[in-house]
C-alpha cells in the first residue's frame, strides 16, 4: 500500500464498540463519527487490503451471515445459570430467559421470537462452553419448517438471502442431520452483563460439536488465500484511497466533520435514499431531501403557529446547507471515494467466502450478504455491496426505512 501518500501518519482511532448492536459501513463512519470516523474507515480498508495481500496487518475478516434473530446466550456470571436473550440482554432492565416460562412471559407478543428462543434454550447448551457469554444469529430451525428441499438441494431463508447446499455434499448432510443452524461471531468478557465488552474475533475452540446443532463460527467462514487482490483491483483501490486521503488533508476538516446531530441524521437518511433509488449523492439532492422531510412534518400539523415554527426550522437547515455547500460537497465526495475503495476489494472478499453455500435473492443468483472486518484493536465494520444486498434490503422495507 506504499503509494498511499503516508496518510497513515494521521490515523487516530475511536474508542472500541463495547456491545454488538449495529455495524456500520466504512463510508458511513464519516457521517456518524466525523473525523475519527474517517480515520476508522481509512484504517479498516487499508489493513483489510493488506490482509488480502498476505500481510500480517492484524485485521481479520469473516463472511457475514444474513441470520435472524440475533441471540445472546451463555452462562450469566452473576448466578451461574445458562440463559438466552435477544439483543436486549444488555439493556438497563434486560430480559434474560432461563426457562421456557421466562421466554413466554418476556416475549409472548412475538410468537416467532418465542419459537427461536425456545429452540436456542434447548439446543445451544449442547455446544456452548460451560463459561462465557456469546452472541450469534439463527440460520434455521427445522421445527419451524425453515429448511426445504428442491432439486437435490437444501434451502433456508433467514431473512433476505436464500442459502443453498447440495444434498449430497458434506454441508448438505450436516444440515440434513441437524435440528438448527446457528452462526456464532461475538464473545463478551466481564464480571456482569452490564459491564461486559465485546470481543469480535473470539477464540471459539471451546465450543463442542453436536449433530443437532450445525454450528457456524466466524473463523471458518473466510479464506484470505482465496481472496488475493488482482492488480486491477489493487490499482482501483489505491486510486480511491488516495483521493479520499487528499480530500481529507486539503479540506476544512472542522467545517466538514462538525455537523450537528440533525444534519448527521439527514445525511444518513439521504444516503440510504440514494442507495434505494440508485442516485449519486449531491448537495442539491441533500437539500431537496431535507426540504421534503420537513414539508411532510409541516403538512401533518394543523395550527398556523406550529406550521410557521416548523417552517422556520426547515429554512434554517436549508440555509445551513447553502452556506456550507463546499464542505458538504467535500464530505459527500469523501464518502463516495471510501465506498468505491470498498467496492474495489469486494470481488476479492467474495472469492474468499469459504462457507460452502450458494446464495440467491428472489430466485436470482447472489453473493453472501457481505463481510465483517475487525481491526487489531477490536474495531468492527461491515463491508457490503450497497448496490446489491443493501438496495434489495432497503427496497423490501429493511434497515433505514
C-alpha positions in Angstrom: 0.0 0.0 0.0 3.1 2.2 -0.3 1.8 4.9 -2.6 -1.0 5.9 -0.3 1.0 9.1 0.5 1.9 8.4 4.1 -1.7 9.1 5.2 -1.3 6.6 8.0 0.5 9.4 9.9 -2.9 11.0 10.5 -4.6 7.8 11.9 -6.2 8.1 15.3 -8.8 5.6 16.3 -12.1 6.0 18.1 -13.0 4.1 21.3 -13.9 0.5 21.0 -17.6 -0.5 20.5 -18.5 -2.3 23.7 -21.7 -4.2 22.6 -22.7 -5.5 19.2 -25.9 -3.7 18.4 -25.3 -2.3 14.9 -22.5 -2.5 12.4 -21.6 0.5 10.1 -20.5 0.7 6.5 -17.0 2.2 6.4 -18.2 5.2 4.3 -20.9 5.9 6.9 -18.3 6.1 9.7 -17.5 9.5 8.2 -21.1 10.7 8.7 -21.8 9.1 12.1 -18.5 9.8 13.8 -16.9 12.7 11.9 -13.1 13.0 11.7 -12.4 10.0 13.9 -14.9 8.1 11.7 -12.7 8.9 8.7 -9.7 7.5 10.5 -11.6 4.4 11.4 -12.8 3.9 7.8 -9.5 4.5 6.2 -7.6 2.3 8.6 -10.1 -0.5 8.3 -9.9 -0.6 4.5 -6.2 -0.2 4.4 -5.5 -3.1 6.8 -8.1 -5.3 5.1 -6.4 -4.9 1.8 -3.1 -5.7 3.4 -4.6 -8.8 4.9 -5.8 -9.8 1.4 -2.3 -9.4 0.1 -0.9 -11.8 2.7 0.4 -9.2 5.1 0.1 -9.5 8.8 -2.0 -6.3 9.3 -3.7 -7.7 12.4 -7.1 -7.3 10.7 -9.4 -10.3 10.5 -12.2 -10.9 8.0 -15.3 -13.1 8.3 -18.3 -13.8 6.0 -21.4 -12.1 7.3 -24.4 -14.4 7.7 -27.9 -12.9 7.0 -29.4 -14.6 10.1 -32.2 -13.7 12.4 -32.9 -13.3 15.2 -29.7 -12.3 16.9 -29.4 -14.3 20.2 -27.2 -13.5 23.2 -26.6 -16.7 25.2 -24.3 -18.4 27.7 -23.7 -18.6 31.4 -24.6 -15.5 33.4 -21.5 -14.9 35.6 -23.7 -13.3 38.3 -25.6 -16.5 39.0 -24.0 -19.4 37.0 -27.2 -20.1 35.0 -27.5 -20.6 31.3 -29.7 -18.1 29.5 -30.8 -17.0 26.1 -31.9 -13.5 25.2 -32.5 -11.0 22.3 -30.2 -8.0 21.9 -32.0 -6.6 25.0 -29.7 -8.7 27.1 -27.6 -5.6 27.7 -30.4 -3.2 28.4 -30.7 -1.5 31.7 -33.5 -3.9 32.5 -32.6 -6.9 30.5 -35.0 -9.8 29.6 -32.9 -12.9 30.4 -34.6 -16.2 29.8 -33.5 -19.2 31.9 -36.7 -21.2 31.3 -39.4 -21.6 28.7 -41.7 -19.9 31.1 -39.4 -16.9 31.1 -39.4 -16.8 27.3 -43.2 -16.8 27.1 -43.5 -14.2 29.8 -40.9 -11.8 28.2 -41.7 -12.3 24.5 -45.2 -13.8 24.3 -46.2 -10.9 22.0 -43.8 -12.2 19.3 -44.5 -15.9 18.6 -41.7 -16.2 16.1 -39.2 -15.0 18.6 -40.6 -17.3 21.3 -40.1 -20.3 19.0 -36.5 -19.4 18.2 -35.5 -18.6 21.8 -37.2 -21.8 23.0 -35.2 -23.7 20.4 -32.0 -21.9 21.4 -32.6 -22.7 25.1 -33.0 -26.4 24.1 -30.1 -26.9 21.8 -27.3 -24.3 22.4 -26.3 -25.8 25.8 -25.3 -28.9 23.8 -22.5 -26.9 22.2 -21.9 -23.9 24.3 -18.9 -23.7 26.7 -19.5 -24.1 30.5 -18.5 -20.4 30.9 -18.8 -17.3 28.9 -21.4 -15.2 27.1 -21.7 -15.2 23.3 -23.8 -13.7 20.5 -24.9 -15.2 17.2 -27.6 -15.4 14.6 -30.2 -18.1 13.9 -29.9 -19.5 10.4 -32.6 -22.1 10.5 -34.9 -24.1 12.9 -36.1 -27.4 11.4 -39.1 -27.4 13.7 -40.3 -24.2 12.1 -40.1 -25.6 8.6 -37.1 -23.3 7.8 -35.3 -25.9 5.6 -36.8 -27.1 2.3 -35.6 -29.4 -0.5 -35.7 -28.6 -4.2 -33.8 -30.4 -7.0 -31.5 -32.3 -4.6 -30.7 -29.0 -2.8 -31.4 -27.9 0.7 -32.5 -24.3 1.2 -33.2 -21.9 4.0 -34.0 -18.2 4.1 -33.5 -16.5 7.5 -34.1 -13.0 6.1 -33.5 -11.7 2.6 -30.9 -14.2 1.3 -31.8 -17.8 0.5 -28.9 -20.2 1.3 -28.4 -23.4 -0.9 -26.4 -26.5 -0.2 -26.3 -29.7 -2.4 -28.0 -32.5 -0.5 -25.2 -35.0 -1.3 -22.4 -32.7 -0.1 -20.8 -32.6 3.4 -22.5 -29.3 4.1 -25.9 -30.7 2.9 -25.5 -33.9 5.1 -24.7 -31.7 8.1 -27.9 -29.6 7.5 -29.9 -32.8 6.9 -28.9 -34.3 10.2 -29.1 -31.2 12.3 -32.1 -29.6 14.2 -30.8 -26.0 14.0 -28.3 -23.9 12.2 -26.6 -21.1 14.2 -23.7 -18.7 13.5 -21.5 -17.6 16.4 -19.4 -14.5 15.9 -19.0 -12.5 19.2 -18.0 -13.2 22.8 -18.3 -11.0 25.8 -15.9 -10.5 28.7 -16.7 -9.2 32.1 -17.9 -10.0 35.6 -21.5 -8.9 34.9 -23.7 -8.3 31.8 -23.8 -4.5 32.3 -20.0 -4.1 32.2 -19.2 -6.7 29.5 -17.3 -5.7 26.5 -17.5 -7.5 23.1 -14.6 -9.5 21.5 -15.4 -9.5 17.8 -12.8 -12.2 16.9 -13.1 -14.6 19.8 -11.4 -18.0 20.2 -14.4 -20.4 19.8 -12.4 -23.6 20.1 -14.1 -24.4 23.4 -17.4 -24.9 21.6 -18.4 -28.5 21.4 -19.8 -30.4 18.3 -23.2 -32.0 18.4 -25.2 -33.4 15.5 -28.3 -31.4 16.5 -26.5 -28.1 16.0 -25.0 -27.1 12.7 -22.6 -24.6 14.2 -21.1 -21.9 12.0 -18.2 -20.0 13.5 -16.7 -16.7 12.3 -13.1 -18.2 12.0 -14.2 -20.9 9.5 -16.1 -18.7 7.1 -13.4 -16.9 5.1 -10.0 -17.7 3.4 -7.7 -14.8 2.8 -5.6 -17.0 0.5 -8.5 -17.4 -1.9 -9.2 -13.6 -1.8 -5.9 -12.3 -3.1 -6.4 -8.9 -4.8 -5.8 -8.8 -8.6 -3.5 -6.0 -9.9 -6.6 -4.2 -11.3 -8.4 -4.4 -8.0 -5.4 -3.1 -6.1 -4.9 -0.2 -8.5 -8.6 0.9 -8.3 -8.4 0.5 -4.5 -5.3 2.7 -4.2 -6.7 5.4 -6.5 -9.8 5.9 -4.4 -8.0 5.7 -1.1 -5.5 8.3 -2.3 -8.4 10.5 -3.5 -10.1 10.2 -0.1 -6.8 11.0 1.7 -6.2 14.0 -0.5 -9.6 15.4 0.2 -9.1 14.9 3.9 -5.8 16.7 4.0 -6.8 19.6 1.8 -10.3 20.3 3.1 -11.6 22.4 6.0 -11.9 19.4 8.4 -13.6 21.5 11.1 -16.3 22.6 8.6 -16.7 19.1 7.0 -16.9 16.9 10.1 -18.6 19.1 12.7 -22.1 18.5 11.6 -24.9 18.8 14.2 -26.9 15.7 15.0 -29.9 16.8 12.9 -27.7 17.2 9.8 -26.0 13.8 10.5 -29.4 12.3 10.6 -30.4 14.0 7.3 -27.1 12.8 5.7 -27.8 9.2 6.8 -31.3 9.1 5.6 -30.3 10.8 2.4 -27.5 8.3 1.7 -30.0 5.5 2.2 -32.4 7.1 -0.2 -29.7 7.3 -2.9 -28.9 3.7 -2.4 -32.6 2.8 -2.7 -33.1 4.9 -5.8 -29.7 4.3 -7.4 -28.8 8.0 -7.4 -25.4 9.8 -6.9 -25.4 11.9 -3.7 -25.1 15.6 -4.3 -25.6 18.7 -2.1 -28.6 19.7 -4.2 -30.1 16.3 -3.6 -29.4 16.6 0.1 -31.2 20.0 0.2 -34.2 18.5 -1.7 -34.3 15.6 0.7 -34.2 17.8 3.8 -36.9 20.0 2.4 -39.2 17.0 1.6 -38.7 15.6 5.1 -39.6 18.8 6.8 -42.5 19.5 4.4 -44.0 16.2 5.4 -43.9 17.2 9.0 -45.3 20.7 8.2 -48.2 19.3 6.2 -49.1 17.0 9.1 -49.6 19.7 11.7 -52.7 21.8 11.9 -52.1 25.2 13.7 -50.6 28.1 11.8 -48.2 28.8 14.7 -46.8 25.3 14.6 -46.5 25.3 10.8 -44.6 28.6 11.0 -42.3 27.3 13.7 -41.5 24.1 11.8 -41.1 26.0 8.5 -38.5 28.2 10.3 -36.6 25.1 11.3 -36.6 23.9 7.7 -35.5 27.2 6.4 -32.6 27.4 8.9 -31.4 23.9 7.9 -31.6 24.8 4.2 -29.7 28.0 4.9 -27.0 25.9 6.6 -26.7 23.6 3.6 -26.4 26.6 1.2 -23.8 28.2 3.4 -21.8 25.0 3.8 -22.1 23.8 0.2 -18.4 23.4 -0.4 -17.8 21.5 2.8 -20.8 19.2 2.3 -19.7 18.6 -1.3 -16.3 17.5 0.0 -17.9 15.3 2.6 -20.1 13.5 0.0 -17.1 13.1 -2.3 -15.0 11.7 0.5 -17.9 9.3 1.3 -18.0 8.2 -2.3 -14.3 7.5 -2.6 -14.3 5.4 0.6 -17.3 3.5 -0.8 -15.6 3.0 -4.1 -12.4 1.8 -2.4 -14.5 -0.7 -0.5 -16.2 -1.8 -3.8 -12.8 -2.4 -5.4 -12.0 -5.1 -2.9 -15.4 -6.7 -2.6 -14.9 -9.1 -5.5 -11.7 -10.4 -3.8 -13.6 -10.8 -0.5 -16.4 -12.7 -2.3 -13.8 -15.1 -3.7 -12.6 -15.7 -0.1 -16.0 -16.8 1.2 -15.5 -20.4 2.4 -18.9 -21.0 3.9 -19.7 -23.5 1.1 -23.1 -22.0 0.4 -24.5 -20.7 -2.8 -26.9 -17.7 -2.5 -29.9 -16.2 -4.1 -32.3 -13.2 -3.7 -35.8 -13.6 -5.1 -34.6 -16.5 -7.2 -31.6 -14.7 -8.7 -28.1 -15.7 -8.0 -26.3 -13.6 -5.5 -23.3 -13.5 -3.2 -23.2 -13.6 0.6 -24.7 -10.6 2.5 -21.1 -9.2 2.8 -18.2 -9.4 5.2 -17.2 -8.1 8.6 -13.7 -6.9 9.1 -12.2 -6.4 12.6 -9.0 -4.4 13.1 -6.4 -5.4 15.6 -7.8 -3.1 18.2 -11.2 -4.8 18.0 -13.0 -2.3 15.7 -15.7 -4.0 13.6 -17.1 -2.7 10.2 -19.3 -4.3 7.7 -18.3 -4.4 4.0 -21.4 -4.8 1.9 -22.3 -4.1 -1.7 -24.8 -1.3 -1.3 -25.9 -1.7 -5.0 -26.8 -5.3 -4.3 -27.8 -6.6 -0.9 -28.3 -3.2 0.7 -30.5 -1.8 -2.1 -32.6 -5.0 -2.1 -33.0 -4.9 1.7 -34.0 -1.2 1.7 -36.5 -1.7 -1.1 -38.0 -4.6 0.8 -38.6 -2.4 3.8 -35.4 -3.4 5.6 -33.0 -1.1 7.6 -33.0 2.6 7.0 -36.7 3.0 6.3 
